[in-house]
């Protein structure tokens, strides 16, 4: 199982970016999938996640600005990030809890850098 993240970059404050994370490999089901981020000198934190039943969770700091969505047919999750601020600057990591032939596992994608300039 692999998670391939893309879509990071440099944007000015107030701008938008969309991150994508595609799951590949032989999987039975995705129990939860979402995004975490880690800024320099800070701990990794949950940004947004979709769990079974399409239940979404957001960090308080991104509510109303970020939207997570999932394309089940493509096993891909998206994070639309609007009204970005410099405080959103971080490396963003895709994460998924997946049932595969090996059982239940927690998987991480490679990070993608998001930089918001003031």
Biotite code that builds the C-alpha atoms (Angstrom):
import biotite.structure as struc

atoms = struc.array([
    struc.Atom([0.000, 0.000, 0.000], chain_id="A", res_id=1, res_name="UNK", atom_name="CA", element="C"),
    struc.Atom([1.321, 3.440, -0.921], chain_id="A", res_id=2, res_name="UNK", atom_name="CA", element="C"),
    struc.Atom([0.030, 6.946, -0.459], chain_id="A", res_id=3, res_name="UNK", atom_name="CA", element="C"),
    struc.Atom([1.135, 9.502, -3.049], chain_id="A", res_id=4, res_name="UNK", atom_name="CA", element="C"),
    struc.Atom([0.619, 13.106, -2.057], chain_id="A", res_id=5, res_name="UNK", atom_name="CA", element="C"),
    struc.Atom([0.804, 16.079, -4.364], chain_id="A", res_id=6, res_name="UNK", atom_name="CA", element="C"),
    struc.Atom([-0.283, 19.677, -4.695], chain_id="A", res_id=7, res_name="UNK", atom_name="CA", element="C"),
    struc.Atom([1.867, 21.617, -2.277], chain_id="A", res_id=8, res_name="UNK", atom_name="CA", element="C"),
    struc.Atom([3.628, 24.816, -3.191], chain_id="A", res_id=9, res_name="UNK", atom_name="CA", element="C"),
    struc.Atom([4.133, 28.484, -2.474], chain_id="A", res_id=10, res_name="UNK", atom_name="CA", element="C"),
    struc.Atom([1.152, 30.795, -2.288], chain_id="A", res_id=11, res_name="UNK", atom_name="CA", element="C"),
    struc.Atom([0.466, 34.271, -0.982], chain_id="A", res_id=12, res_name="UNK", atom_name="CA", element="C"),
    struc.Atom([-1.694, 34.836, 2.055], chain_id="A", res_id=13, res_name="UNK", atom_name="CA", element="C"),
    struc.Atom([-5.346, 34.687, 1.127], chain_id="A", res_id=14, res_name="UNK", atom_name="CA", element="C"),
    struc.Atom([-4.676, 32.280, -1.687], chain_id="A", res_id=15, res_name="UNK", atom_name="CA", element="C"),
    struc.Atom([-5.699, 28.685, -2.230], chain_id="A", res_id=16, res_name="UNK", atom_name="CA", element="C"),
    struc.Atom([-4.117, 25.310, -2.812], chain_id="A", res_id=17, res_name="UNK", atom_name="CA", element="C"),
    struc.Atom([-5.496, 21.831, -3.295], chain_id="A", res_id=18, res_name="UNK", atom_name="CA", element="C"),
    struc.Atom([-3.681, 18.788, -2.030], chain_id="A", res_id=19, res_name="UNK", atom_name="CA", element="C"),
    struc.Atom([-4.316, 15.308, -3.386], chain_id="A", res_id=20, res_name="UNK", atom_name="CA", element="C"),
    struc.Atom([-3.458, 11.920, -1.948], chain_id="A", res_id=21, res_name="UNK", atom_name="CA", element="C"),
    struc.Atom([-3.912, 8.779, -3.985], chain_id="A", res_id=22, res_name="UNK", atom_name="CA", element="C"),
    struc.Atom([-3.886, 5.328, -2.422], chain_id="A", res_id=23, res_name="UNK", atom_name="CA", element="C"),
    struc.Atom([-2.427, 2.512, -4.462], chain_id="A", res_id=24, res_name="UNK", atom_name="CA", element="C"),
    struc.Atom([-2.034, -1.179, -3.812], chain_id="A", res_id=25, res_name="UNK", atom_name="CA", element="C"),
    struc.Atom([-4.342, -4.022, -3.034], chain_id="A", res_id=26, res_name="UNK", atom_name="CA", element="C"),
    struc.Atom([-6.708, -2.845, -0.341], chain_id="A", res_id=27, res_name="UNK", atom_name="CA", element="C"),
    struc.Atom([-9.984, -4.045, 1.073], chain_id="A", res_id=28, res_name="UNK", atom_name="CA", element="C"),
    struc.Atom([-11.214, -0.827, 2.575], chain_id="A", res_id=29, res_name="UNK", atom_name="CA", element="C"),
    struc.Atom([-10.111, 2.566, 3.819], chain_id="A", res_id=30, res_name="UNK", atom_name="CA", element="C"),
    struc.Atom([-11.289, 3.117, 7.376], chain_id="A", res_id=31, res_name="UNK", atom_name="CA", element="C"),
    struc.Atom([-10.040, 6.689, 7.625], chain_id="A", res_id=32, res_name="UNK", atom_name="CA", element="C"),
    struc.Atom([-8.011, 9.000, 5.447], chain_id="A", res_id=33, res_name="UNK", atom_name="CA", element="C"),
    struc.Atom([-6.880, 12.538, 5.897], chain_id="A", res_id=34, res_name="UNK", atom_name="CA", element="C"),
    struc.Atom([-4.147, 15.081, 6.375], chain_id="A", res_id=35, res_name="UNK", atom_name="CA", element="C"),
    struc.Atom([-1.750, 16.019, 9.128], chain_id="A", res_id=36, res_name="UNK", atom_name="CA", element="C"),
    struc.Atom([0.772, 18.818, 9.119], chain_id="A", res_id=37, res_name="UNK", atom_name="CA", element="C"),
    struc.Atom([3.987, 19.637, 10.888], chain_id="A", res_id=38, res_name="UNK", atom_name="CA", element="C"),
    struc.Atom([5.449, 23.105, 11.106], chain_id="A", res_id=39, res_name="UNK", atom_name="CA", element="C"),
    struc.Atom([9.094, 23.683, 12.061], chain_id="A", res_id=40, res_name="UNK", atom_name="CA", element="C"),
    struc.Atom([9.600, 23.152, 15.767], chain_id="A", res_id=41, res_name="UNK", atom_name="CA", element="C"),
    struc.Atom([6.039, 21.930, 16.290], chain_id="A", res_id=42, res_name="UNK", atom_name="CA", element="C"),
    struc.Atom([4.387, 18.569, 16.692], chain_id="A", res_id=43, res_name="UNK", atom_name="CA", element="C"),
    struc.Atom([2.501, 16.931, 13.895], chain_id="A", res_id=44, res_name="UNK", atom_name="CA", element="C"),
    struc.Atom([-1.182, 17.766, 14.121], chain_id="A", res_id=45, res_name="UNK", atom_name="CA", element="C"),
    struc.Atom([-4.381, 16.582, 12.514], chain_id="A", res_id=46, res_name="UNK", atom_name="CA", element="C"),
    struc.Atom([-5.716, 18.963, 9.881], chain_id="A", res_id=47, res_name="UNK", atom_name="CA", element="C"),
    struc.Atom([-8.716, 17.095, 8.492], chain_id="A", res_id=48, res_name="UNK", atom_name="CA", element="C"),
    struc.Atom([-9.903, 13.524, 8.171], chain_id="A", res_id=49, res_name="UNK", atom_name="CA", element="C"),
    struc.Atom([-12.727, 11.496, 6.694], chain_id="A", res_id=50, res_name="UNK", atom_name="CA", element="C"),
    struc.Atom([-13.740, 8.303, 8.455], chain_id="A", res_id=51, res_name="UNK", atom_name="CA", element="C"),
    struc.Atom([-16.150, 5.509, 7.652], chain_id="A", res_id=52, res_name="UNK", atom_name="CA", element="C"),
    struc.Atom([-19.580, 6.930, 6.888], chain_id="A", res_id=53, res_name="UNK", atom_name="CA", element="C"),
    struc.Atom([-18.013, 10.094, 5.441], chain_id="A", res_id=54, res_name="UNK", atom_name="CA", element="C"),
    struc.Atom([-17.710, 11.671, 8.853], chain_id="A", res_id=55, res_name="UNK", atom_name="CA", element="C"),
    struc.Atom([-15.315, 14.592, 8.705], chain_id="A", res_id=56, res_name="UNK", atom_name="CA", element="C"),
    struc.Atom([-13.148, 16.102, 11.412], chain_id="A", res_id=57, res_name="UNK", atom_name="CA", element="C"),
    struc.Atom([-11.260, 19.367, 11.178], chain_id="A", res_id=58, res_name="UNK", atom_name="CA", element="C"),
    struc.Atom([-8.776, 21.153, 13.340], chain_id="A", res_id=59, res_name="UNK", atom_name="CA", element="C"),
    struc.Atom([-10.357, 24.254, 14.835], chain_id="A", res_id=60, res_name="UNK", atom_name="CA", element="C"),
    struc.Atom([-7.747, 26.397, 13.133], chain_id="A", res_id=61, res_name="UNK", atom_name="CA", element="C"),
    struc.Atom([-8.878, 25.356, 9.643], chain_id="A", res_id=62, res_name="UNK", atom_name="CA", element="C"),
    struc.Atom([-12.642, 25.077, 10.052], chain_id="A", res_id=63, res_name="UNK", atom_name="CA", element="C"),
    struc.Atom([-14.427, 27.174, 7.480], chain_id="A", res_id=64, res_name="UNK", atom_name="CA", element="C"),
    struc.Atom([-11.307, 27.491, 5.337], chain_id="A", res_id=65, res_name="UNK", atom_name="CA", element="C"),
    struc.Atom([-10.324, 23.922, 4.459], chain_id="A", res_id=66, res_name="UNK", atom_name="CA", element="C"),
    struc.Atom([-12.515, 21.254, 2.933], chain_id="A", res_id=67, res_name="UNK", atom_name="CA", element="C"),
    struc.Atom([-11.682, 17.575, 2.761], chain_id="A", res_id=68, res_name="UNK", atom_name="CA", element="C"),
    struc.Atom([-13.309, 15.349, 0.185], chain_id="A", res_id=69, res_name="UNK", atom_name="CA", element="C"),
    struc.Atom([-12.879, 11.843, -1.081], chain_id="A", res_id=70, res_name="UNK", atom_name="CA", element="C"),
    struc.Atom([-13.294, 10.151, -4.436], chain_id="A", res_id=71, res_name="UNK", atom_name="CA", element="C"),
    struc.Atom([-13.991, 6.551, -3.565], chain_id="A", res_id=72, res_name="UNK", atom_name="CA", element="C"),
    struc.Atom([-13.716, 5.371, -7.151], chain_id="A", res_id=73, res_name="UNK", atom_name="CA", element="C"),
    struc.Atom([-10.164, 6.698, -7.337], chain_id="A", res_id=74, res_name="UNK", atom_name="CA", element="C"),
    struc.Atom([-9.185, 5.986, -3.735], chain_id="A", res_id=75, res_name="UNK", atom_name="CA", element="C"),
    struc.Atom([-8.099, 9.596, -3.552], chain_id="A", res_id=76, res_name="UNK", atom_name="CA", element="C"),
    struc.Atom([-8.609, 12.251, -0.922], chain_id="A", res_id=77, res_name="UNK", atom_name="CA", element="C"),
    struc.Atom([-8.403, 15.976, -1.529], chain_id="A", res_id=78, res_name="UNK", atom_name="CA", element="C"),
    struc.Atom([-7.816, 18.915, 0.754], chain_id="A", res_id=79, res_name="UNK", atom_name="CA", element="C"),
    struc.Atom([-9.024, 22.225, -0.601], chain_id="A", res_id=80, res_name="UNK", atom_name="CA", element="C"),
    struc.Atom([-7.306, 24.977, 1.327], chain_id="A", res_id=81, res_name="UNK", atom_name="CA", element="C"),
    struc.Atom([-8.694, 28.492, 1.008], chain_id="A", res_id=82, res_name="UNK", atom_name="CA", element="C"),
    struc.Atom([-7.908, 31.771, 2.746], chain_id="A", res_id=83, res_name="UNK", atom_name="CA", element="C"),
    struc.Atom([-4.446, 30.511, 3.561], chain_id="A", res_id=84, res_name="UNK", atom_name="CA", element="C"),
    struc.Atom([-2.383, 32.315, 6.173], chain_id="A", res_id=85, res_name="UNK", atom_name="CA", element="C"),
    struc.Atom([1.325, 32.135, 6.992], chain_id="A", res_id=86, res_name="UNK", atom_name="CA", element="C"),
    struc.Atom([0.355, 30.017, 10.017], chain_id="A", res_id=87, res_name="UNK", atom_name="CA", element="C"),
    struc.Atom([-0.679, 27.278, 7.591], chain_id="A", res_id=88, res_name="UNK", atom_name="CA", element="C"),
    struc.Atom([2.909, 26.904, 6.438], chain_id="A", res_id=89, res_name="UNK", atom_name="CA", element="C"),
    struc.Atom([3.997, 23.345, 7.145], chain_id="A", res_id=90, res_name="UNK", atom_name="CA", element="C"),
    struc.Atom([4.773, 19.996, 5.625], chain_id="A", res_id=91, res_name="UNK", atom_name="CA", element="C"),
    struc.Atom([1.478, 18.252, 4.999], chain_id="A", res_id=92, res_name="UNK", atom_name="CA", element="C"),
    struc.Atom([1.261, 14.478, 5.291], chain_id="A", res_id=93, res_name="UNK", atom_name="CA", element="C"),
    struc.Atom([-1.420, 12.180, 4.016], chain_id="A", res_id=94, res_name="UNK", atom_name="CA", element="C"),
    struc.Atom([-2.459, 9.425, 6.409], chain_id="A", res_id=95, res_name="UNK", atom_name="CA", element="C"),
    struc.Atom([-4.772, 6.468, 6.010], chain_id="A", res_id=96, res_name="UNK", atom_name="CA", element="C"),
    struc.Atom([-5.986, 3.565, 8.096], chain_id="A", res_id=97, res_name="UNK", atom_name="CA", element="C"),
    struc.Atom([-6.430, 0.755, 5.624], chain_id="A", res_id=98, res_name="UNK", atom_name="CA", element="C"),
    struc.Atom([-7.482, -2.866, 5.644], chain_id="A", res_id=99, res_name="UNK", atom_name="CA", element="C"),
    struc.Atom([-5.346, -4.830, 3.212], chain_id="A", res_id=100, res_name="UNK", atom_name="CA", element="C"),
    struc.Atom([-4.143, -8.381, 2.808], chain_id="A", res_id=101, res_name="UNK", atom_name="CA", element="C"),
    struc.Atom([-1.855, -7.786, 5.765], chain_id="A", res_id=102, res_name="UNK", atom_name="CA", element="C"),
    struc.Atom([-4.684, -6.684, 8.004], chain_id="A", res_id=103, res_name="UNK", atom_name="CA", element="C"),
    struc.Atom([-5.314, -3.271, 9.484], chain_id="A", res_id=104, res_name="UNK", atom_name="CA", element="C"),
    struc.Atom([-2.499, -0.816, 9.003], chain_id="A", res_id=105, res_name="UNK", atom_name="CA", element="C"),
    struc.Atom([-1.667, 2.850, 9.442], chain_id="A", res_id=106, res_name="UNK", atom_name="CA", element="C"),
    struc.Atom([0.033, 4.359, 6.407], chain_id="A", res_id=107, res_name="UNK", atom_name="CA", element="C"),
    struc.Atom([1.733, 7.669, 5.704], chain_id="A", res_id=108, res_name="UNK", atom_name="CA", element="C"),
    struc.Atom([2.507, 9.363, 2.447], chain_id="A", res_id=109, res_name="UNK", atom_name="CA", element="C"),
    struc.Atom([5.527, 11.482, 1.765], chain_id="A", res_id=110, res_name="UNK", atom_name="CA", element="C"),
    struc.Atom([5.145, 15.045, 2.930], chain_id="A", res_id=111, res_name="UNK", atom_name="CA", element="C"),
    struc.Atom([4.335, 17.922, 0.650], chain_id="A", res_id=112, res_name="UNK", atom_name="CA", element="C"),
    struc.Atom([5.487, 21.408, 1.547], chain_id="A", res_id=113, res_name="UNK", atom_name="CA", element="C"),
    struc.Atom([2.967, 24.219, 1.779], chain_id="A", res_id=114, res_name="UNK", atom_name="CA", element="C"),
    struc.Atom([4.417, 27.684, 2.181], chain_id="A", res_id=115, res_name="UNK", atom_name="CA", element="C"),
    struc.Atom([2.230, 30.747, 2.612], chain_id="A", res_id=116, res_name="UNK", atom_name="CA", element="C"),
    struc.Atom([3.934, 34.110, 2.267], chain_id="A", res_id=117, res_name="UNK", atom_name="CA", element="C"),
    struc.Atom([2.629, 37.236, 3.933], chain_id="A", res_id=118, res_name="UNK", atom_name="CA", element="C"),
])
